[in-house]
Amino acid sequence: MKPVSRCLLVIVLGAALAAQSTPGAPEPGNRAVVAGIVTKEPGSEPVKKALIELIAENQAEGGNYTAVTGADGAFHIEGIAPGRYRLFAERTGLLEIDRHHARSDGRVLTLASGQELKDLAIRMQAAAVVRGRITDEDGEPLPNASVALLRQTFDSGHSRWEQAGAERTNDLGEYRVASLAPGNYYVSVSPPPDFKSLIEDAGRARSTADASGPDKPASATYQTTYYPGTTDRGQAAPIQLRAGDEFPMNLSLAPSPSLSIRGSVVNLPPNSSASILLQSRDFGLVLSGAEMRKDGSFIIRDVAPGAYTILATVENSVAPMTARQALQVGGNGIEGLRLAPQAGAIVRGRLHLESKGSVGRIDPSQIFFTLEPAERDHEVEIALGQGFSNLAQLMPDGSFEWKDVPPGEYYVQLASEIGEKRDWFVKSELVGGRLADDVGISVNGGAVVVDLVVSAGGAVVDGVVTNAKGEPVADAVIVSVPEARLRGRVDRYRKTVSDQGGRFTLRGIPPGDYTLFAWESVDGEGYYDPEFLKSCEGQGSRLRLNEGDRKSVQLRAIPSAEEQP
């Protein structure tokens, strides 16, 4: 299943790393053993002092184990409870790689009682580094400038930019961004606030001195600059990094005319104020903000041309209020923008469990739901990141609630397992007597009541992934893709990774028509992208699943791009 909340995953993983005990541990003779060697490529040089972490996917059944490689690169972990695990290797300056020399997110291992899995080969390669010096137009160092490396990835089927690394320059203007995987990156340099203020104040002084003239000169500031030396993100060029590269990248920032966004916040409650935040829709980064003046006006300076989302969040109001709007900033900036915040809605729900057999032990405190946007875009993400938590806990009376929900279309997703079963799925969402399964829950202020039916009869599909030679493929990405009309609903997808024997299991699949795909490797979450799926047409396995079905299939792995003819 697709992860529902990055914050939630961090919390769960943090708890996993902290817990070193094994609940319900089997007898010592039934424990498993994992051993292997870590090498650096190319050359298969043994890696000493690499940290090996074995993390159980189900913390209720397994535990967490660690080891450190010796001078020969070897490691040995014993006393492992049976179960499914993720194995990671970490070493400063090195990155774990898969068989395609791409950065690995660890490998999946399924361990049986008493199994001895030896001769595991983990490969690592040197990480890349970008280093250099940032100066002003006179060649003087710019200390405390922020240098960020951005790379393109897929999230929920949309192309996004994520920050892969960042550092600030020292007093000599020098910086060094390390631990980078091979690939293409964009480099941005944001000037330190003190330099921006200094040049801005000088520009204002010039403007005031010349106020009597026919033309007022525009104030100039240092602006965020992109490699190879442009303030226009559309003109930015990527740099290509290979394993072990030390890429030198120097940039000089020069003052340029400052673009501004000027506007006002209207319809505010008495004695309240608002803060304004600007986010780039090109790179998905929060760039700058402003405080509202007493008269409701605001100004955001030093804005580069491009596509943005602006968000106004009301402070000191009884109920949280927000306003958001998409903007396209051209060469003249924006004047006269009006933002009218409104209160968020309350979404209340009640859970109805549907199970043919015994439900088993249920602890409401361990059951959570998330309210997911039906359409993922930067506007929604920036709003959801301000004062609204999409995570709700089930109350003892079977109710759950979200407050301050921004306007939009949503659906409810189960964010945790129920009792001892792992095959639960959201069967239906009923709003005002109408099924909202396909179109989602419409929210636009006020209160919305949802009757949520969750069933324990999710379908289960297991099987083996093989290559063209019939050999099992480990660490393949397996995804059940729903029929075309539901492909905008990421909660209808299920994802897993094959273990060392090519085996996999997908659980809790809602009834419907699916195509099962297996990829040797896939970029991010590209399988949510309709165009990407078109390129894989005919390479999946079609399957119709009814509630409670248990089916086994054998999938042919789609080769990675470099291995396709």
N, C-alpha and C positions, 0 to 999 in steps of 0.2 A: 504494500500500500504506500502511496505517496506520503512523505512526511507532511504533517498538517501544520506544524509550527516550528520554525527554527528555534525560537526561544525555548519551547518545550523540549526539543531534542537536546539542547545544551544542558538543561536541568537534568534530564534523564541520564545522559551520558556522564555528567559530573557525578551523579549519585552512583552510577555503575563503577566508575573508576575508584570512588571512595570505598565501596563495599568490597572487601576482599574475602569475605566468608562465603561458604557454599551452602545455602539452605537445603535441608533434606539430603545431605551428601550420602552417596552410596558407600558400601563397604570398600575398604582400601583395595581389595583385589579386583573390584569392578571399575576402578578408575582408569582413565585413558592416559596415554603418553604422546607428546608431540615433540619432535626433535628435528633439527635441520641446520642449515648454514646460511649466513648472510654474506653476499659478495658485492663488490663494487664493479660496475661495468663502465667502459670495456676493460677486459683483462682478468675478470673474475678474481680480483684481489680480496682476500678476507677482510671483513669489516669488524673491528674490535670495538667493544663497548656500545654496541647498538642495543637499544631498549626494545624488547619484544613484549607486546601486550596481547593477551588472549581474553576477549570480552564476550561474555555470554549474551546472545540476543534476548533470551528470556531469563531475567534475573531471578525469577522465582524457581527456576529449575537448575540453573548453572551458576557458576561463579566467575571471578576474574583472576587472571594469573599473569605474572610477569617473570621475565628472565633477562639477563644481560649476556651478550655474546663474549666469548673468550678471545684470546689472541688469534685463534684459528678461525674465528667467525662463527663458531658452532654455538648452539643453544639447546637446552633440554628442559622441558616442562613435564612434570609428572603429577599424579594425583588429581587428574582433571575429571570432573563430573561429566557424564555423557550429556550431549546436547549439541546445539548449533552455535558456532562462535564466529567472531571476526578476529583475524590475526593482523596486527599492525607491527611495523618496524620503524623505529625513529633513530636518527643520528644527526647531530648538528652538521649542517653543510651538505647533507645528502637527502635524497628523496627516494622513496620506494617506487618502483616502476613495475608495470605488467609486461607481458610477453611482447607487446607492441611498442615498448619503450615509452608508453604514456604514464603519467602519474597515477599511481594506484591508490584506491581508497581502502586498501586492505583486502584480504582474501577470506572467503567463507569456508569454514571447515565444519563438517558434521562428524561428531565423534561418538562411537558406540561404546558400550560397556566393555572395558578391558582392551580396547583397541590401542595399538601402538602405531602411530603415524610418524614414520621417520623419513629422513632424507628430503625434507622440505627445502626447496631452494628459493631463497628470497633475494631478489636483485635490487640494488640501489645504484643511483648515479649522482654525480655532482650537481648540486643546484646551481642555477645561474644567478648572477649578481649584476645590478645596474648601479654605477657609481659616477660621480662627477662633481661639478661645482656650479653654483648658481650665483650670478652677478647682476649688478644693475647696468644701466646704459654706459656708465663710465668704467666698467670693469671692476668696480668695488664689490666685495662679497655681500650677499644678502643672507644674513643669519636668520634662523627660525622660519625660513620658507618651507612650505610643505610640498614634498615631492611624492606623487602617488602613481602607481602603475595599475592600469585598468585593462581588463581583458573581457572579451565577449563570451557569453555563455547563454544557455537556455534555462528558463525558469517558467514552468507551467506552459510551455509551448511558445513563449515569447522570447525574442532575442533581448538580452539584457547585458549591461556592463557591470562588472563587479570589481571591487578593489582587491587586488592580489597582494599588495604590499605598499607601505608608505613609511617615510622617514622625514624628519625635519633637518635642515642644514645646521651645521655648527657655526662657530664664530668666524670661520674661514670661508663660509658658504659651501662647505663640502657635505656630501651625503653619501649613503651606501644602503641600498635596498637589497636584501639577501633572500635566500630560500625560495627562489622563483623556479617554477617548472618551465621546461622548454615550451615555446609557443610565441604567438604574436601579442604584443602589448602596446597600449597607448600610454604616453607619459604626460602628466599634467603637473604644473608647478604653480602653486598659489602663493602670492607674496605674503610676508608677515604683516599683521595688522598695523604695526607701528609705521612701517614704510608707506602703506596705503594712506594712512591718516596724514602723514607728513606731506606727501605730494598733493593729497586732496586739499589740505589747508592752504598750500601754496597756490593751487589753482583757484580757490575761492578768493584769496587775497587779490590775485590778478583780476578776477572777475569784478570784484568790488572797486578796484582802482580804475577800471575801464568802464564803469557803469554809465558814465556820461556819454560814451561814444555810441555810434549807431549799432555796432555789433559787439555783443559780449562773448569773449572767448570761452569755449567749453572747458570745464575743469578737466584735468588729466590725472590719471591714477595708474598704478601698476595693476594689471589685471592677470587673472589666471591664464597662463600660457601653455600651449601644447606643443610637443615635439612635432616638427623641427623648428618651431619658433613663431607660432600663430596664436592669436586670441580667438580665432573662429574654430569651434570644435569640428565643423564640417570640413575644415582644411587640415585637420590633424592627420599625421601619418604614423603607422605602426612601426615598431622595431621588432625584429625577429631574434629570439633568444634560443640558443642551443645549450645542451647540457654542459655545465662547467664554464659557460661564457662569463667574462667580466666586461660588460658592455659599458664603454665610456660615453656619458651623455652630459654635455655642458650646455647651459642655456643662459642667455642674457635677457632680462626683463627691461622693457623700455616703457615710459609713460605713454599712454594713448588716451584719446577722448573717452570720457566716462559716459556710458549709457545708464539710464535710470528708469525705474518703474515708480511712477507717482500715482497715488490714489487715495481712497478714503474707505473707512469701515463705517457702515450705516446701520441703523435700526438696533443699536446696542441698548441693553438694559441700563438703568441708572447706576451710576457709581462703578461702572465696569470699564475695562480696557481690553485691548487685544494685542497679541503678538503675531507677527507675520513671518512666514517661512517660505522660501523659494527653493524648489527642487528641479533639477535638470531632468527632462524627459528623455534626453539623449543618453545620458550615462546613469540615471537613477540615483544621483547623489544630491544630498542636501548641500546647497552652496552658500546661502546667506540668508539673512533675515533682517527684520526691523521692528522697532517698537512704535506703536501708534501714539501720535501726539494728542493733546487734550481736545483739539477740535476734530479728532477722528482721522486726520490725514496721516500719511506715512510716505516714506521714500526709501527705496532700495537702490543703492548706488553700485557702481562697478559691475554692471551686468553685461555679459557678452551676448552677441546675437545667438538665438537658438530657441528651442522649444522648452517650455517650463510648465510646472504646476505651482500655483501660489495658494497658500493655505493661511487663513486667519483663524486663530483660536482665541475665544473670549475668556478673559480671566475675571475672577471675582463675581461670577454670575451664579445664581442659584443652581441652574442646570448647565452643564457644558454645552457650548454652542460653537459651531465651526462653519466656515465657508471655504469652498475651493473652486478654482477655475483654471482652465488650460489657457496658456499664453504663448504667443509667438512674438518674440522680440526681434525687431528689425533694426536698421541703422539709426533710427531716431528715438529709440526707446519707447516707452508707453506713458501716456498722460491720461488723467481722468478715470482711472480704473475704480470701480465701485464694488465692494464686497459686502454682502448682506448675510451675516451668520444666522443659522437657525439651530434650534435645539435638536439633539439626536433623539432617536426613538427608543422605546423599550420593547424588546422581544422576549416574551415569556413562553415557556414550553412545558409540556408534561410528557413524561416517558411512559410508553406502553410496551412491555416486553411480550414477545410472542415466541413461544417455544413448545414443541410437541412433547419433549421429555422434561426431565428435571432441569431447572434453571441452574442449580448448584448454588454455591455460596456467593452472595452478592454483597459487596461493601460499597455503598453509595459514595463514600469519600474517595474511592479510587476510580470513579467513572467521570469522564470529562467529555464535553462536546466543544466543537469549534464552529463559529459562524463564518463561513467562507464566502468571499465575493464570487458571484457567478461569472464576472468578467474581470480578469486580472489586468490592471494597468497601473501606471504610476500614480494617477489621481487617487485611485482607491487606496493604494499602499501608503501614500503619505498621510491620508486622512486616518487610516486605521492605526498608524503609528503614533497618533496624537490623542492621548486620553481615552482610548477605547481598547479594551482587551477582548479579543475574540474567543477567549477561553472561558467556559462556564462549567461549574461543578454540579453534579446531580445532588439535590437535597434529599434528606431522608423521606420526605413525602412524595418523591418522584418528580419534583419540579426543577426547573433550571431557568436562568434568566441572564440576558445581556442588557446593559444600560448604555445610553449615549451612542446608539448605533447610527452612523452616518447614512444618509439616503443612498439607496442602491438596491440591487438584486442579490440575494444571498441564498445559500443552502446550508443545512446542518450536517456536520460530519462527526462521526464517532471518533474520539481521540484516544480511546483507551480500550483495553479488553474488559469484558464483563465476566465476572466470576472465573470459573475454570475453563471456559470455552473461548476459542479464538475465531469462531466463524460467524460472529454477529455482524450485521450490516443494517444500515438505515433502509427500511422497507418503504416507508411513505412519510410524507410531510403534509399535514392537513391544515390549511389556513382558511377560516371562515367557511368550512364545509367544502373547500375546493382543494384538489390535489395540486401540490406545488412541485411535484417531482421533476418535471421537465423545464418549466419556466422559472422556477426559483421563487423565493419569498420576497415580495416587493415591500420595501421599507421607505417611508417618506414622512417621518415624524409620527408622533402619537404612540400608540401601543399596538403591538401585533402579537396574537396568540397562536401558538403552533402546537398541534397534537402530533407527537413523533412516535412512530411505530418502529421498533427495532426487533429484528428477527434473528434467531439463532440458527436459521437454516441457510446461511450463505454457502454457496457451492465451493467445493475444493477441487483443485486440479493439481496433480503432481505428474512427474515424469522425468525424462532425461534429455539433456541437450547434447547433440553430437555434431561433429564437423562432416565435411564431404567424405571423409574416409571412414565414418562410423565411429570415430574415437570420441569419448566424452570430453566436453568442453567445460573447464572450471571457470568460475567468475564471469559467466555470461549473464547479461541483463535480460530478464524475462518479464514481459509486460502483457497483460490482458487488456486489449484495446476495445472499447465498446463500439456499437454500431454508429454510423455516421451522425445521426441526429443527436447523439449523446456525447460526442467527442469534446464538446465544450465544458463538460462536467468532469473535472479532474477527480472527483470522488468516485467515479465509476471505473476508474483504472485500478489495477492492482500490479504491483511490481515486486520482484524478488531477484536474488542472485543465486546462480548454481554453485554447489559446493565442489570439493575436490574430485568427486566422481561424476560431475555434470548433473547431479540430482537437484530438483527444485520442488517447492510446494507453494501454490497460491491459495490463500484462504479468504473466506468471507466475501466471495464474489456475488454481487446481486444477480438475480435471474436476468437473462437476456442473451442477445447474440454478440459474440466476441470473435476477435482475431488474436491469436496468441503469436507473439513475435519473440525471437531470441537473438540478441546481438552479441557478438564477441566483445564489442565496445561501442559506446554511444556517447555523444557529446552532451553532458548535462542531462536535461530533461527534454531533449529534442523530440521524444516520442509523443509529446503532446501537440506537436506542430503538424497540421494537416499536410503541409507541403513535404515535410520529411517522411510522413507515412506513405505518401504517394510514391516516393522513390523506392519504397519497400513492397509495393503492391505485388501480390502473388508469392511472397516469400514467407508468409505466415500460415498458421493453421486455423481454419474457421471452426467455431465450436458454439453450439447452442446449449445453454445451461439453464436448468430449472432449479427451483428452490430445493436445497438438500442434496443436490447431485454430488457424486464423487466420481471423477473421471481421471484417467491416466493417458498421457500423450507422449510421443517422442517428437522433439522439435529439432529442425536443422538450423544451426547457428548461421546468422547472416554475417559474412566475413567483414572485418574492419576495412575501411576504405583502401588502405595500402595493399591489402591482400586480394582485393577483387580484380578480376581480369580487365 
